Amino acid sequence: MAEENKKIYILLIRTQSIVSKIIYKLTKERYTHACIAMQADCRNMYSFGRRYQRFLLPAGFVSESIEKGLIIKHKNTPCALFELEVSEDTYMDIKFRLMEMYRERWRFHYSLVGLILCYFKYLPKIKRPGYYFCSQFVVNLLESHNAIKPFKPAALYHPNDFTRQEGLYKCYEGTVGGLVEIINAA
């Protein structure tokens, strides 16, 4: 019997957080944050960002939702949703890894140094296990499970780079409010 394919979703967004505003001002790129979700409704996404809505630090591995927190706070925030078709085995492996990371989330930290080096297009010589910024994490996760072949190292990936990533299909582009309306209507 043939294996059925599944879909993984990547949400690109530009929130109104201080870090997002700084990244946008420096890069002028449409999207400044990347999340990964196992379902199209984006109610349970994973990424690297602030652990508490009101405080910039500490930051690390977090669960996010299209309907809560900083994401939904500004409904006119630009976003794009991409889907990636993978085998059922790959889907389950990635899902298991995300659950495993979430159980141990306090072991993972936001890589501010990595983010700065990425901006200057400097590939770090030393890898810091457990330290990621959002797009680096998503690329690393997908690449480590052979779901994509990135066109540059994960440590140099910007959220906007997903718009040019082979194998991704854009299923929505607009505002967060528009995406929530579509999800709730489904």
C-alpha positions in Angstrom: 0.0 0.0 0.0 1.4 3.5 -0.9 2.3 5.8 1.8 0.0 8.8 2.1 1.6 12.3 2.2 0.9 14.8 4.9 1.4 18.6 5.1 3.4 20.8 7.4 2.8 24.6 7.5 5.2 27.5 7.9 3.8 30.9 8.9 5.8 34.0 8.1 4.8 37.1 9.9 6.0 40.6 10.8 4.7 41.3 14.3 4.7 44.7 16.0 7.2 43.6 18.6 10.3 45.7 19.3 12.6 43.1 17.9 10.5 42.6 14.8 10.4 46.4 14.2 14.2 46.6 14.5 14.7 43.6 12.1 12.3 45.2 9.6 14.0 48.5 9.8 17.4 46.9 9.2 16.5 44.4 6.5 13.4 46.0 4.8 12.1 42.4 4.4 8.4 41.8 4.5 8.5 39.0 7.1 10.6 39.0 10.3 9.4 35.8 12.1 8.9 32.2 11.1 6.8 29.5 12.9 6.1 25.8 12.0 2.8 24.1 12.5 1.6 20.6 11.9 -2.0 21.7 11.1 -3.3 24.3 8.7 -5.3 26.1 11.4 -2.0 27.5 13.0 -3.5 27.2 16.5 -0.5 25.3 17.7 2.8 26.5 16.2 6.4 26.3 17.3 9.3 28.7 17.0 11.9 30.6 19.0 10.8 33.9 20.5 9.8 35.5 23.8 8.6 33.2 26.5 6.3 35.8 28.0 4.2 38.3 26.0 5.1 41.3 28.2 8.9 40.7 28.3 11.5 40.6 25.6 13.6 38.2 27.7 13.9 35.4 28.5 13.4 34.0 25.0 13.6 30.4 23.7 11.6 27.6 22.3 7.9 28.5 22.4 4.4 27.4 21.4 2.5 30.1 19.6 -1.0 30.4 18.2 -2.5 32.5 15.4 -5.4 33.4 17.8 -3.3 34.4 20.9 -0.5 36.7 22.1 1.4 39.1 20.0 0.4 37.5 16.7 -3.3 38.3 16.9 -2.9 41.6 18.8 -2.5 43.5 15.5 -4.9 42.0 12.9 -3.4 44.0 10.1 0.0 42.4 10.5 1.2 41.0 7.2 1.6 37.2 7.0 2.0 34.4 4.6 1.2 30.7 5.1 3.2 28.0 3.2 2.6 24.3 3.1 5.2 21.6 2.6 4.2 18.1 1.5 6.1 15.3 3.3 5.8 11.6 3.7 3.8 10.3 6.7 7.0 9.0 8.3 8.7 12.4 8.0 5.6 14.1 9.3 5.5 11.9 12.4 9.2 12.2 13.0 9.0 16.0 12.9 5.9 16.0 15.1 7.6 13.8 17.6 10.7 16.0 17.6 8.6 19.1 18.3 6.8 17.4 21.2 10.1 16.2 22.6 11.6 19.8 22.3 8.5 21.3 23.9 8.8 18.9 26.9 12.4 20.1 27.3 11.8 23.7 26.2 13.8 25.2 29.1 16.9 23.6 27.5 16.6 25.7 24.4 17.5 29.4 24.1 17.0 32.2 21.6 20.3 33.0 19.8 20.6 36.7 19.8 24.3 36.3 18.8 23.2 34.1 15.9 20.6 36.6 14.8 23.2 39.4 14.7 25.7 37.2 12.8 23.0 36.3 10.3 22.3 39.9 9.6 26.0 40.4 8.8 26.0 37.2 6.7 28.6 35.7 8.9 28.5 32.0 9.3 29.6 31.1 12.9 32.5 28.7 13.2 31.3 27.4 16.6 27.8 25.8 16.9 26.0 26.4 20.2 23.7 23.4 20.8 20.2 24.4 21.9 20.5 28.1 20.6 18.4 29.1 17.6 16.6 32.1 16.1 13.2 31.5 14.5 14.1 30.9 10.8 17.2 29.0 11.7 15.2 26.6 13.8 12.6 25.9 11.2 15.1 25.3 8.4 17.3 23.2 10.7 14.3 21.1 11.8 13.1 20.5 8.2 16.6 19.9 6.8 17.5 17.4 9.6 14.5 15.3 8.6 15.2 15.6 4.8 12.0 17.6 4.2 13.8 20.4 2.3 17.1 21.1 0.8 17.9 24.7 1.9 19.7 26.9 -0.6 22.0 28.3 2.1 23.1 27.4 5.6 20.4 27.5 8.3 22.4 30.0 10.4 22.0 32.5 7.5 18.3 32.0 6.8 15.9 34.9 7.0 12.2 34.4 7.3 11.8 35.9 3.9 14.0 33.2 2.4 11.1 30.7 2.8 9.3 32.6 0.0 12.0 31.4 -2.3 12.4 27.9 -0.9 11.8 25.1 -3.3 9.1 22.7 -2.3 6.9 25.2 -0.4 3.5 26.1 -1.7 2.0 29.5 -0.7 -1.6 28.9 0.4 -2.3 32.4 1.9 -0.8 35.9 1.8 -2.5 38.8 3.5 -3.1 39.9 7.1 -3.3 37.9 10.3 -7.0 39.0 10.6 -7.7 37.7 7.2 -6.0 34.3 7.9 -8.0 33.9 11.2 -11.3 34.6 9.3 -10.4 31.9 6.7 -9.4 29.4 9.5 -12.6 30.1 11.5 -14.8 29.7 8.4 -13.3 26.3 7.5 
